Amino acid sequence: MRKETLLLILLCITLSCTSFRDNIKYDNNRDMIKELFLYKCISYGYPDMKLSQYDNSAAVYLELSHYAPEAYLKIDSLAKYFVSNIGYEDTYYENKKTKSLFLQSMEYFKSSKLEDFIESLDIYRYK
């Protein structure tokens, strides 16, 4: 009886550790795809920089996070839409109006709206 109890306790501990580990993986994948959103915002916001030619971060995010291609397309579309809706501010640099693209992208990056969107992409996550 004592061995059975010990085995039951060990089984419960093992299952809870596995479940905890899986949650960490979900969070890591969500963080990576969220960071990809920020990368895409910068890329779309400054197209003259041709960021993808000099930085392979997007490829690394695609390789390390575990999502179906549809998730990446949704992130890409959201970033493109978000950046296209950032207006010019009343700030000037060398007599040109400027956008606070990075600031607004970072604010959205920290928002619960993006968090909810990223969470909705779990249906595209590979198990």
N, C-alpha and C positions, 0 to 999 in steps of 0.2 A: 504494500500500500504506500509506503514511504517513497519508493522509487517512482511509482506512478504520479504521485503528487509533485515530485521534483521534476519529472519529465514534463508535466503539464505547465509548471511555472516556467521552465526553460523555453517551451514552445510559445507561450504567451509573450515572453520577453523578445524572442527572436522575431515573432510576427510584428510586434510593435516597433522594433528597430527597422525592419524592412519597410514598414509603412512610413516611418519617419524619413528614411532614406529616399523613398519615392517622392515624398513631398518636397524634399530639398532639390531633387532633380527637376521637378516641375518649376520650382521657383527659379532655379538657375537658367532653365530654358526660357522662361518668361523674361528674366532679366536680359538675356542675350538678344531676344527678339525686340525687346524694348530699346536696347542700345542700338540695334539696327535701325529702328525708327529715327533716332537722333542722327545717326550717320546719313541716312537718306535725306533728312531735312537739310542738312548742311550741303549735301551733294546737289539737291535740287535748288537750294537757295543761292548757291554760288556755282552755276554751271560753267563759267569760264575757267574755273580751277581744274576742271576735269579730274576730280578727286579719284575716280576709279583707276585712272592711269598710274597714279602715284601711291595709292593706298589700297591694299587688298583686304581691308577689314571686312567688307561685305562678304567676301568669299569665305572668310574664316567663320563669321557668324552663321552663314548658310551650312557650313560643314559641321560645326559643333552643336548647333541647336537641332532639335529633332522634330521638325515640322514638315508637313507636306508642302509642295510648291504653292498651293492656294494661299497659305498663311503669308508667305513672303510677298505674293502679289497684293494681298490686302494691305500689308504694311507699306509696301511701295506706293500704292494708290492713296493711302491715308497721308503719307508724308508729302506726296505731290500736291494733294488737295490742300493740306494744311499750309504749306509754304505759299501756294498761289493765293491764299486768302490773307496773308500777312501784308498789311498796308504800310505805306511810307509814313514815317513819323515826322514830327516837326523838328528834327535834328538834322544838321548839315555837316558834311565833311567835304572840304574842298569845293564848296558851293554846290554840292549835290545833296538832294534829300536822301536820307538813309532809312533802311529798315532795321529794326532790332531783331533780326532773324534768329540769332543764336539765343538771345534772352527769351524770346517767346517760345522757341522750340524747347528750351530747357524747362520753362514753366509748364508747358503741356506735358513734357516728359515726366514731371513730378506729379501730375494731376491724377485724380481718381478716374477721370474719363478715359485716359489712356490705359490705366490699370484694368479697367473693366473691359476695354476693347481687347487687350492682350489676353485676358482671362477667357474671353469668348473664342479665342483662337485655339484653345485646348482641344477642340474637336478635330483639328488638323494635326495634332501632335502624334508622332509615332510612339508606340508603347515600347 
